Amino acid sequence: MNRAIGIWTGILCSILLWGCGNSDELPPPAFFQLESIRIGEVTDAPVYHRLDPATLITLNFSEPIDPATLAANITLQHKSGERIELHFTPDQSELHIEAVNRLVAFSDYRLEIHNGLRALSGSRITTGKIIPLTTGLDSTDKFSRIPDEELLTLVQRHTFRYFREFAHPVSGMARERTSSGNTVTTGGTGFGVMAMIVATERAFITREEALQQVQQIATFLEQKATRYHGAFAHWIHGETGETIPFSTYDDGADLVETALLMQGLLTARQYFNRITPEETTLREVITRLWEAVEWNWFHKGEEQVLYWHWSPTYGWQKNLPISGWNESLIVYLLAASSPSHAINRELYEHGWARGGNMTNNATYYGYRLPLGPPQGGPLFFAHYSFLGIRPEGLSDRYADYWEQNRNHALINYNHCVANPNGYYGYGKECWGLTASDGEKGYSAHSPTNDRGVIAPTAALSSMPYTPVESMNALRFFYYKLGDRIWTEYGFTDAFNLSERWFTNQQLAINQGPIILMIENHRSGLLWDLLMNDDEIKRGLTLLGFLW
């Protein structure tokens, strides 16, 4: 027994002596820890949103990590499953990570830290970790910088292709949208006719080519398209000319769309003024179409307001009066200008101006708004009626129309800069709310109906009113978002950066004003043409306008 005690005492002493003799060589702890994550400017968030695609990732650990274990155990994957090549820069217990190539903007990624990661001491990480990441705007230029005047021309040329190359082959009219097939649009075709004039003056096409297409459109409208008391439907079948119903009860005349068409045709009548058989014939066809519209029939007999729709099936059941303030001033101006079916001033005063009730005169963001709904409504109100009618110097008892449109645009701009709803991307370079597509469908976007959807046409078609702000927006749309929204037909209709949504569609009624209002800003071409029409002058005088 004494011998056994002696053996155990010897073993114990040996253990104690070994421990004392190796006090600086304690076995390493089994684990080390990830202590913090910083991605961009954000530290230790559950999810990292809207990161710059070149964002630096910094990981801090409880002790220095083993570089040999990094590549296999720290990975970054795109949602498609593609693994991203990474560059690691260890600095003691801090690790900097960068993607070798910039990440894709507005995309989902997953950063994974696997439990095979080791410290220099040999310790392994306590547990793996998965960190969701989403990228935001890529602020690098997508195209080489060019002078602003060249950029304006580029935008006009590409956008014009929608009305030239994408025009319906039979009618020559403008398709409603990129996916419309045989559905052509009446108002959008009016914009397209005016775009032919711009394209001629900018040498995108020849005068003969423009004349041929406008003649094709005018002949189709006269010979094939169904008319209702001289007015056209909103949508027309591009081969047969038959009406395509726009909605329930709307399968007949659309007086607003007809006015937008006539605005374009009358501008073309002014432009194609040469004494040649071809141009003389075009002017004659346009005059017959123009004089056939029975403007003074569209007020239900004796009512003191014009009505938007009439259906051969449902009559006046749509029951939508054309009252201000909105995009439809051009209806009353043309109706007063008609040499054959003119309205009187009383209809304008009671029907459009509503006895003065269309006035606003409130101030928003420091700008007085003479007319319209709170904060102005969608910006197309400032565009459609003023593609050919010059607002500069135009006034009546209700408003100075340059002040109206300029302040409307500035209110829209300042709303986006103030960004009361906190939408991602809004600011001095990214603004413009108007009727457009959205991720939840088509809507008349405005400061009071702000869903985070920006439509390039809103800012670009406001170029005459807000040249500095609109040019800043154009540079942003083209250089910063061009990889997402720039196409052979110009900019796509709309986007929502908060939702990472970008449409692939163009709409004629939004493409047209971009070309036309940029041209009015640059040269006043379309304003000069229509404002010199004697019938338009007579209508303006009849309604009490000064210009």
MARROPA-834980 format. One record per residue (C-alpha): chain; residue number from 1; y, x, z. Coordinates in steps of 0.5 Angstrom, whole numbers, padded with zeros to 4 digits. Example, Ala and Ser with C-alpha at 12.3 -4.5 7.8 and 13.67 -1.06 7.14 Angstrom:
// residues 2
["A" 1 [-0009 0025 0016]]
["A" 2 [-0002 0027 0014]]
This chain:
// residues 547
["A" 1 [0000 0000 0000]]
["A" 2 [0005 0006 0002]]
["A" 3 [0003 0009 -0005]]
["A" 4 [0005 0002 -0009]]
["A" 5 [0012 0002 -0005]]
["A" 6 [0013 0009 -0007]]
["A" 7 [0012 0007 -0014]]
["A" 8 [0017 0001 -0014]]
["A" 9 [0022 0005 -0011]]
["A" 10 [0021 0011 -0016]]
["A" 11 [0022 0006 -0022]]
["A" 12 [0028 0002 -0018]]
["A" 13 [0032 0009 -0017]]
["A" 14 [0030 0011 -0025]]
["A" 15 [0034 0004 -0027]]
["A" 16 [0040 0006 -0022]]
["A" 17 [0040 0013 -0024]]
["A" 18 [0040 0011 -0032]]
["A" 19 [0045 0005 -0031]]
["A" 20 [0050 0010 -0027]]
["A" 21 [0049 0016 -0032]]
["A" 22 [0051 0011 -0038]]
["A" 23 [0057 0007 -0035]]
["A" 24 [0061 0008 -0042]]
["A" 25 [0055 0005 -0046]]
["A" 26 [0054 -0002 -0044]]
["A" 27 [0050 -0007 -0049]]
["A" 28 [0055 -0011 -0053]]
["A" 29 [0056 -0018 -0052]]
["A" 30 [0052 -0023 -0056]]
["A" 31 [0058 -0026 -0060]]
["A" 32 [0065 -0025 -0062]]
["A" 33 [0070 -0031 -0063]]
["A" 34 [0075 -0033 -0069]]
["A" 35 [0081 -0034 -0065]]
["A" 36 [0086 -0037 -0070]]
["A" 37 [0087 -0039 -0077]]
["A" 38 [0094 -0039 -0081]]
["A" 39 [0094 -0041 -0088]]
["A" 40 [0101 -0041 -0091]]
["A" 41 [0106 -0043 -0085]]
["A" 42 [0101 -0047 -0081]]
["A" 43 [0097 -0045 -0076]]
["A" 44 [0090 -0048 -0073]]
["A" 45 [0091 -0055 -0077]]
["A" 46 [0085 -0059 -0078]]
["A" 47 [0086 -0060 -0085]]
["A" 48 [0091 -0055 -0089]]
["A" 49 [0095 -0060 -0094]]
["A" 50 [0099 -0058 -0100]]
["A" 51 [0099 -0050 -0100]]
["A" 52 [0102 -0046 -0105]]
["A" 53 [0096 -0044 -0110]]
["A" 54 [0098 -0036 -0108]]
["A" 55 [0098 -0038 -0100]]
["A" 56 [0095 -0032 -0096]]
["A" 57 [0090 -0034 -0091]]
["A" 58 [0090 -0030 -0084]]
["A" 59 [0084 -0030 -0079]]
["A" 60 [0085 -0027 -0072]]
["A" 61 [0078 -0025 -0069]]
["A" 62 [0077 -0023 -0061]]
["A" 63 [0075 -0016 -0064]]
["A" 64 [0075 -0012 -0070]]
["A" 65 [0070 -0015 -0076]]
["A" 66 [0065 -0011 -0080]]
["A" 67 [0068 -0011 -0087]]
["A" 68 [0061 -0010 -0090]]
["A" 69 [0060 -0017 -0088]]
["A" 70 [0066 -0020 -0091]]
["A" 71 [0064 -0022 -0098]]
["A" 72 [0057 -0025 -0096]]
["A" 73 [0060 -0029 -0090]]
["A" 74 [0067 -0032 -0092]]
["A" 75 [0067 -0036 -0098]]
["A" 76 [0072 -0041 -0101]]
["A" 77 [0070 -0046 -0106]]
["A" 78 [0073 -0051 -0111]]
["A" 79 [0071 -0058 -0110]]
["A" 80 [0067 -0057 -0117]]
["A" 81 [0063 -0052 -0113]]
["A" 82 [0066 -0046 -0117]]
["A" 83 [0066 -0040 -0112]]
["A" 84 [0073 -0037 -0112]]
["A" 85 [0073 -0029 -0112]]
["A" 86 [0077 -0026 -0106]]
["A" 87 [0080 -0020 -0104]]
["A" 88 [0080 -0018 -0096]]
["A" 89 [0085 -0014 -0092]]
["A" 90 [0082 -0012 -0085]]
["A" 91 [0087 -0010 -0080]]
["A" 92 [0083 -0009 -0073]]
["A" 93 [0082 -0016 -0071]]
["A" 94 [0086 -0019 -0076]]
["A" 95 [0084 -0021 -0083]]
["A" 96 [0088 -0023 -0089]]
["A" 97 [0085 -0026 -0095]]
["A" 98 [0088 -0028 -0102]]
["A" 99 [0085 -0031 -0108]]
["A" 100 [0084 -0026 -0114]]
["A" 101 [0087 -0031 -0118]]
["A" 102 [0092 -0036 -0117]]
["A" 103 [0088 -0043 -0114]]
["A" 104 [0089 -0049 -0118]]
["A" 105 [0095 -0053 -0116]]
["A" 106 [0093 -0060 -0113]]
["A" 107 [0086 -0059 -0112]]
["A" 108 [0081 -0059 -0106]]
["A" 109 [0078 -0053 -0103]]
["A" 110 [0073 -0051 -0098]]
["A" 111 [0074 -0045 -0094]]
["A" 112 [0067 -0043 -0090]]
["A" 113 [0066 -0038 -0085]]
["A" 114 [0058 -0037 -0084]]
["A" 115 [0055 -0034 -0078]]
["A" 116 [0052 -0028 -0081]]
["A" 117 [0059 -0025 -0080]]
["A" 118 [0059 -0019 -0075]]
["A" 119 [0064 -0015 -0071]]
["A" 120 [0064 -0007 -0072]]
["A" 121 [0061 -0007 -0065]]
["A" 122 [0055 -0011 -0068]]
["A" 123 [0057 -0018 -0065]]
["A" 124 [0056 -0024 -0069]]
["A" 125 [0061 -0030 -0070]]
["A" 126 [0059 -0035 -0065]]
["A" 127 [0059 -0041 -0070]]
["A" 128 [0060 -0042 -0077]]
["A" 129 [0066 -0046 -0079]]
["A" 130 [0069 -0050 -0085]]
["A" 131 [0076 -0051 -0086]]
["A" 132 [0078 -0056 -0092]]
["A" 133 [0084 -0054 -0096]]
["A" 134 [0089 -0058 -0101]]
["A" 135 [0093 -0054 -0106]]
["A" 136 [0100 -0057 -0108]]
["A" 137 [0105 -0055 -0113]]
["A" 138 [0104 -0049 -0117]]
["A" 139 [0112 -0046 -0117]]
["A" 140 [0111 -0041 -0123]]
["A" 141 [0113 -0042 -0130]]
["A" 142 [0108 -0045 -0134]]
["A" 143 [0112 -0044 -0141]]
["A" 144 [0117 -0038 -0143]]
["A" 145 [0124 -0039 -0141]]
["A" 146 [0128 -0041 -0147]]
["A" 147 [0136 -0043 -0147]]
["A" 148 [0137 -0050 -0145]]
["A" 149 [0140 -0053 -0152]]
["A" 150 [0133 -0050 -0155]]
["A" 151 [0129 -0054 -0149]]
["A" 152 [0133 -0061 -0151]]
["A" 153 [0131 -0060 -0158]]
["A" 154 [0124 -0058 -0156]]
["A" 155 [0123 -0065 -0152]]
["A" 156 [0127 -0069 -0157]]
["A" 157 [0122 -0066 -0163]]
["A" 158 [0116 -0067 -0159]]
["A" 159 [0117 -0074 -0156]]
["A" 160 [0119 -0076 -0163]]
["A" 161 [0112 -0075 -0165]]
["A" 162 [0110 -0081 -0161]]
["A" 163 [0114 -0085 -0166]]
["A" 164 [0112 -0081 -0172]]
["A" 165 [0105 -0079 -0172]]
["A" 166 [0103 -0084 -0167]]
["A" 167 [0106 -0090 -0171]]
["A" 168 [0101 -0095 -0173]]
["A" 169 [0099 -0093 -0180]]
["A" 170 [0100 -0100 -0183]]
["A" 171 [0106 -0103 -0180]]
["A" 172 [0110 -0096 -0178]]
["A" 173 [0111 -0100 -0172]]
["A" 174 [0111 -0096 -0165]]
["A" 175 [0104 -0097 -0161]]
["A" 176 [0105 -0100 -0154]]
["A" 177 [0102 -0094 -0151]]
["A" 178 [0098 -0088 -0152]]
["A" 179 [0091 -0093 -0151]]
["A" 180 [0094 -0099 -0155]]
["A" 181 [0090 -0099 -0162]]
["A" 182 [0093 -0104 -0166]]
["A" 183 [0098 -0107 -0161]]
["A" 184 [0105 -0105 -0163]]
["A" 185 [0111 -0107 -0159]]
["A" 186 [0118 -0110 -0161]]
["A" 187 [0123 -0107 -0157]]
["A" 188 [0119 -0100 -0157]]
["A" 189 [0120 -0100 -0165]]
["A" 190 [0127 -0101 -0164]]
["A" 191 [0127 -0095 -0160]]
["A" 192 [0123 -0092 -0165]]
["A" 193 [0128 -0094 -0171]]
["A" 194 [0133 -0090 -0168]]
["A" 195 [0129 -0084 -0166]]
["A" 196 [0128 -0084 -0174]]
["A" 197 [0136 -0083 -0174]]
["A" 198 [0136 -0077 -0169]]
["A" 199 [0130 -0074 -0172]]
["A" 200 [0134 -0074 -0179]]
["A" 201 [0140 -0071 -0176]]
["A" 202 [0136 -0066 -0172]]
["A" 203 [0132 -0064 -0179]]
["A" 204 [0125 -0066 -0176]]
["A" 205 [0124 -0070 -0182]]
["A" 206 [0128 -0071 -0188]]
["A" 207 [0132 -0077 -0189]]
["A" 208 [0127 -0080 -0195]]
["A" 209 [0122 -0079 -0190]]
["A" 210 [0126 -0083 -0184]]
["A" 211 [0128 -0088 -0190]]
["A" 212 [0121 -0089 -0192]]
["A" 213 [0118 -0091 -0185]]
["A" 214 [0124 -0095 -0183]]
["A" 215 [0123 -0099 -0189]]
["A" 216 [0116 -0100 -0188]]
["A" 217 [0117 -0103 -0181]]
["A" 218 [0123 -0108 -0184]]
["A" 219 [0118 -0110 -0189]]
["A" 220 [0113 -0111 -0185]]
["A" 221 [0117 -0115 -0180]]
["A" 222 [0120 -0119 -0185]]
["A" 223 [0113 -0121 -0189]]
["A" 224 [0108 -0121 -0184]]
["A" 225 [0110 -0121 -0177]]
["A" 226 [0110 -0128 -0174]]
["A" 227 [0117 -0131 -0172]]
["A" 228 [0120 -0136 -0167]]
["A" 229 [0126 -0139 -0169]]
["A" 230 [0128 -0132 -0172]]
["A" 231 [0125 -0128 -0166]]
["A" 232 [0119 -0124 -0165]]
["A" 233 [0114 -0123 -0160]]
["A" 234 [0113 -0118 -0155]]
["A" 235 [0107 -0115 -0158]]
["A" 236 [0105 -0116 -0165]]
["A" 237 [0098 -0114 -0168]]
["A" 238 [0100 -0108 -0172]]
["A" 239 [0096 -0110 -0178]]
["A" 240 [0096 -0117 -0179]]
["A" 241 [0103 -0119 -0176]]
["A" 242 [0100 -0124 -0171]]
["A" 243 [0103 -0125 -0164]]
["A" 244 [0098 -0122 -0159]]
["A" 245 [0100 -0125 -0152]]
["A" 246 [0103 -0121 -0147]]
["A" 247 [0101 -0126 -0141]]
["A" 248 [0100 -0133 -0139]]
["A" 249 [0105 -0137 -0143]]
["A" 250 [0108 -0131 -0146]]
["A" 251 [0105 -0132 -0153]]
["A" 252 [0111 -0133 -0157]]
["A" 253 [0118 -0131 -0158]]
["A" 254 [0121 -0125 -0153]]
["A" 255 [0129 -0125 -0154]]
["A" 256 [0130 -0119 -0150]]
["A" 257 [0125 -0115 -0154]]
["A" 258 [0128 -0118 -0160]]
["A" 259 [0135 -0116 -0158]]
["A" 260 [0132 -0108 -0157]]
["A" 261 [0129 -0109 -0164]]
["A" 262 [0135 -0111 -0167]]
["A" 263 [0139 -0106 -0163]]
["A" 264 [0135 -0101 -0167]]
["A" 265 [0135 -0104 -0174]]
["A" 266 [0143 -0105 -0174]]
["A" 267 [0144 -0098 -0172]]
["A" 268 [0139 -0096 -0178]]
["A" 269 [0143 -0101 -0182]]
["A" 270 [0150 -0097 -0181]]
["A" 271 [0146 -0090 -0182]]
["A" 272 [0143 -0091 -0188]]
["A" 273 [0149 -0093 -0192]]
["A" 274 [0149 -0090 -0199]]
["A" 275 [0149 -0093 -0205]]
["A" 276 [0142 -0092 -0207]]
["A" 277 [0137 -0098 -0209]]
["A" 278 [0133 -0096 -0203]]
["A" 279 [0138 -0096 -0198]]
["A" 280 [0141 -0102 -0201]]
["A" 281 [0135 -0105 -0200]]
["A" 282 [0133 -0103 -0193]]
["A" 283 [0140 -0106 -0191]]
["A" 284 [0139 -0112 -0194]]
["A" 285 [0132 -0113 -0191]]
["A" 286 [0135 -0112 -0184]]
["A" 287 [0141 -0116 -0185]]
["A" 288 [0136 -0122 -0187]]
["A" 289 [0132 -0121 -0181]]
["A" 290 [0138 -0120 -0176]]
["A" 291 [0141 -0127 -0179]]
["A" 292 [0135 -0131 -0178]]
["A" 293 [0135 -0130 -0170]]
["A" 294 [0137 -0136 -0168]]
["A" 295 [0140 -0134 -0161]]
["A" 296 [0144 -0140 -0160]]
["A" 297 [0138 -0144 -0160]]
["A" 298 [0135 -0140 -0154]]
["A" 299 [0138 -0144 -0148]]
["A" 300 [0134 -0150 -0148]]
["A" 301 [0139 -0154 -0152]]
["A" 302 [0145 -0155 -0147]]
["A" 303 [0144 -0150 -0141]]
["A" 304 [0149 -0145 -0140]]
["A" 305 [0144 -0139 -0140]]
["A" 306 [0139 -0136 -0145]]
["A" 307 [0132 -0136 -0144]]
["A" 308 [0127 -0130 -0145]]
["A" 309 [0121 -0133 -0147]]
["A" 310 [0119 -0139 -0152]]
["A" 311 [0112 -0141 -0154]]
["A" 312 [0109 -0146 -0159]]
["A" 313 [0104 -0147 -0154]]
["A" 314 [0107 -0148 -0148]]
["A" 315 [0115 -0149 -0150]]
["A" 316 [0119 -0147 -0144]]
["A" 317 [0114 -0146 -0139]]
["A" 318 [0115 -0139 -0138]]
["A" 319 [0122 -0141 -0135]]
["A" 320 [0126 -0134 -0134]]
["A" 321 [0133 -0134 -0135]]
["A" 322 [0136 -0128 -0138]]
["A" 323 [0141 -0127 -0132]]
["A" 324 [0145 -0121 -0130]]
["A" 325 [0145 -0115 -0128]]
["A" 326 [0139 -0112 -0131]]
["A" 327 [0137 -0109 -0138]]
["A" 328 [0139 -0115 -0142]]
["A" 329 [0146 -0114 -0143]]
["A" 330 [0145 -0113 -0150]]
["A" 331 [0142 -0120 -0151]]
["A" 332 [0149 -0123 -0150]]
["A" 333 [0152 -0118 -0154]]
["A" 334 [0148 -0119 -0160]]
["A" 335 [0148 -0126 -0159]]
["A" 336 [0156 -0126 -0159]]
["A" 337 [0156 -0122 -0165]]
["A" 338 [0151 -0126 -0170]]
["A" 339 [0154 -0128 -0176]]
["A" 340 [0150 -0134 -0177]]
["A" 341 [0148 -0136 -0170]]
["A" 342 [0153 -0134 -0165]]
["A" 343 [0154 -0136 -0157]]
["A" 344 [0160 -0137 -0154]]
["A" 345 [0164 -0134 -0149]]
["A" 346 [0162 -0139 -0144]]
["A" 347 [0155 -0138 -0144]]
["A" 348 [0156 -0131 -0143]]
["A" 349 [0160 -0132 -0137]]
["A" 350 [0156 -0138 -0134]]
["A" 351 [0149 -0135 -0136]]
["A" 352 [0149 -0127 -0136]]
["A" 353 [0155 -0126 -0131]]
["A" 354 [0153 -0132 -0126]]
["A" 355 [0160 -0134 -0125]]
["A" 356 [0161 -0127 -0122]]
["A" 357 [0155 -0127 -0118]]
["A" 358 [0152 -0121 -0121]]
["A" 359 [0157 -0117 -0118]]
["A" 360 [0155 -0112 -0112]]
["A" 361 [0161 -0107 -0110]]
["A" 362 [0157 -0104 -0104]]
["A" 363 [0157 -0097 -0103]]
["A" 364 [0151 -0093 -0103]]
["A" 365 [0151 -0085 -0102]]
["A" 366 [0158 -0085 -0103]]
["A" 367 [0158 -0089 -0110]]
["A" 368 [0160 -0096 -0111]]
["A" 369 [0156 -0100 -0115]]
["A" 370 [0160 -0105 -0119]]
["A" 371 [0154 -0109 -0121]]
["A" 372 [0146 -0111 -0119]]
["A" 373 [0141 -0111 -0114]]
["A" 374 [0142 -0106 -0108]]
["A" 375 [0142 -0099 -0110]]
["A" 376 [0142 -0101 -0117]]
["A" 377 [0134 -0103 -0119]]
["A" 378 [0130 -0099 -0123]]
["A" 379 [0134 -0094 -0128]]
["A" 380 [0132 -0097 -0135]]
["A" 381 [0138 -0102 -0133]]
["A" 382 [0143 -0096 -0135]]
["A" 383 [0139 -0094 -0141]]
["A" 384 [0136 -0100 -0145]]
["A" 385 [0143 -0104 -0147]]
["A" 386 [0146 -0097 -0148]]
["A" 387 [0142 -0094 -0153]]
["A" 388 [0147 -0096 -0158]]
["A" 389 [0153 -0099 -0154]]
["A" 390 [0157 -0094 -0151]]
["A" 391 [0159 -0095 -0144]]
["A" 392 [0164 -0090 -0144]]
["A" 393 [0171 -0093 -0144]]
["A" 394 [0167 -0100 -0144]]
["A" 395 [0170 -0105 -0139]]
["A" 396 [0170 -0113 -0138]]
["A" 397 [0173 -0117 -0132]]
["A" 398 [0166 -0115 -0128]]
["A" 399 [0165 -0107 -0129]]
["A" 400 [0167 -0101 -0132]]
["A" 401 [0160 -0100 -0135]]
["A" 402 [0161 -0092 -0135]]
["A" 403 [0162 -0092 -0127]]
["A" 404 [0156 -0097 -0127]]
["A" 405 [0151 -0093 -0130]]
["A" 406 [0154 -0086 -0128]]
["A" 407 [0154 -0089 -0120]]
["A" 408 [0147 -0092 -0121]]
["A" 409 [0144 -0086 -0124]]
["A" 410 [0147 -0082 -0118]]
["A" 411 [0145 -0087 -0113]]
["A" 412 [0138 -0086 -0115]]
["A" 413 [0138 -0079 -0115]]
["A" 414 [0141 -0078 -0108]]
["A" 415 [0136 -0083 -0106]]
["A" 416 [0130 -0078 -0108]]
["A" 417 [0134 -0072 -0105]]
["A" 418 [0135 -0076 -0098]]
["A" 419 [0127 -0078 -0099]]
["A" 420 [0127 -0083 -0093]]
["A" 421 [0120 -0084 -0095]]
["A" 422 [0118 -0077 -0094]]
["A" 423 [0114 -0077 -0101]]
["A" 424 [0112 -0070 -0103]]
["A" 425 [0116 -0066 -0108]]
["A" 426 [0122 -0071 -0108]]
["A" 427 [0129 -0067 -0109]]
["A" 428 [0134 -0064 -0113]]
["A" 429 [0130 -0062 -0119]]
["A" 430 [0124 -0068 -0118]]
["A" 431 [0128 -0075 -0118]]
["A" 432 [0128 -0081 -0122]]
["A" 433 [0125 -0088 -0121]]
["A" 434 [0124 -0093 -0126]]
["A" 435 [0119 -0098 -0129]]
["A" 436 [0113 -0094 -0131]]
["A" 437 [0106 -0093 -0129]]
["A" 438 [0103 -0091 -0122]]
["A" 439 [0097 -0090 -0119]]
["A" 440 [0097 -0097 -0117]]
["A" 441 [0099 -0100 -0123]]
["A" 442 [0105 -0101 -0127]]
["A" 443 [0111 -0103 -0123]]
["A" 444 [0119 -0103 -0123]]
["A" 445 [0120 -0097 -0119]]
["A" 446 [0127 -0096 -0115]]
["A" 447 [0130 -0094 -0109]]
["A" 448 [0128 -0101 -0106]]
["A" 449 [0121 -0101 -0109]]
["A" 450 [0119 -0093 -0108]]
["A" 451 [0112 -0092 -0108]]
["A" 452 [0113 -0084 -0109]]
["A" 453 [0112 -0085 -0117]]
["A" 454 [0117 -0080 -0121]]
["A" 455 [0118 -0082 -0129]]
["A" 456 [0121 -0077 -0133]]
["A" 457 [0125 -0082 -0137]]
["A" 458 [0129 -0084 -0131]]
["A" 459 [0132 -0077 -0130]]
["A" 460 [0132 -0075 -0138]]
["A" 461 [0135 -0082 -0140]]
["A" 462 [0140 -0081 -0135]]
["A" 463 [0143 -0075 -0139]]
["A" 464 [0150 -0077 -0141]]
["A" 465 [0151 -0080 -0134]]
["A" 466 [0148 -0074 -0130]]
["A" 467 [0148 -0068 -0134]]
["A" 468 [0147 -0063 -0129]]
["A" 469 [0142 -0067 -0125]]
["A" 470 [0138 -0069 -0131]]
["A" 471 [0138 -0062 -0134]]
["A" 472 [0135 -0059 -0127]]
["A" 473 [0130 -0065 -0127]]
["A" 474 [0128 -0063 -0134]]
["A" 475 [0127 -0055 -0133]]
["A" 476 [0123 -0057 -0127]]
["A" 477 [0118 -0062 -0131]]
["A" 478 [0117 -0057 -0137]]
["A" 479 [0117 -0051 -0133]]
["A" 480 [0114 -0052 -0126]]
["A" 481 [0110 -0059 -0128]]
["A" 482 [0109 -0057 -0136]]
["A" 483 [0101 -0056 -0135]]
["A" 484 [0100 -0063 -0132]]
["A" 485 [0105 -0067 -0136]]
["A" 486 [0107 -0064 -0142]]
["A" 487 [0104 -0066 -0149]]
["A" 488 [0104 -0066 -0156]]
["A" 489 [0108 -0073 -0155]]
["A" 490 [0113 -0070 -0150]]
["A" 491 [0112 -0072 -0143]]
["A" 492 [0107 -0077 -0140]]
["A" 493 [0110 -0083 -0137]]
["A" 494 [0109 -0082 -0129]]
["A" 495 [0106 -0078 -0124]]
["A" 496 [0106 -0078 -0116]]
["A" 497 [0105 -0071 -0113]]
["A" 498 [0104 -0074 -0106]]
["A" 499 [0098 -0077 -0109]]
["A" 500 [0096 -0072 -0114]]
["A" 501 [0096 -0077 -0119]]
["A" 502 [0098 -0076 -0126]]
["A" 503 [0098 -0081 -0132]]
["A" 504 [0095 -0079 -0139]]
["A" 505 [0099 -0084 -0142]]
["A" 506 [0106 -0085 -0146]]
["A" 507 [0109 -0091 -0147]]
["A" 508 [0114 -0093 -0152]]
["A" 509 [0119 -0096 -0148]]
["A" 510 [0120 -0090 -0144]]
["A" 511 [0119 -0085 -0149]]
["A" 512 [0124 -0088 -0154]]
["A" 513 [0130 -0087 -0149]]
["A" 514 [0129 -0080 -0148]]
["A" 515 [0130 -0078 -0155]]
["A" 516 [0136 -0083 -0156]]
["A" 517 [0140 -0082 -0149]]
["A" 518 [0139 -0074 -0150]]
["A" 519 [0142 -0075 -0157]]
["A" 520 [0148 -0079 -0154]]
["A" 521 [0149 -0074 -0149]]
["A" 522 [0149 -0068 -0154]]
["A" 523 [0153 -0072 -0160]]
["A" 524 [0154 -0079 -0159]]
["A" 525 [0151 -0080 -0165]]
["A" 526 [0148 -0087 -0164]]
["A" 527 [0154 -0090 -0160]]
["A" 528 [0158 -0088 -0166]]
["A" 529 [0154 -0091 -0171]]
["A" 530 [0153 -0098 -0167]]
["A" 531 [0160 -0098 -0164]]
["A" 532 [0163 -0098 -0171]]
["A" 533 [0159 -0104 -0174]]
["A" 534 [0164 -0110 -0175]]
["A" 535 [0160 -0115 -0173]]
["A" 536 [0158 -0112 -0166]]
["A" 537 [0166 -0111 -0165]]
["A" 538 [0167 -0118 -0166]]
["A" 539 [0162 -0120 -0161]]
["A" 540 [0165 -0115 -0156]]
["A" 541 [0172 -0118 -0157]]
["A" 542 [0169 -0125 -0156]]
["A" 543 [0166 -0123 -0150]]
["A" 544 [0172 -0120 -0147]]
["A" 545 [0170 -0113 -0147]]
["A" 546 [0175 -0107 -0148]]
["A" 547 [0173 -0101 -0151]]
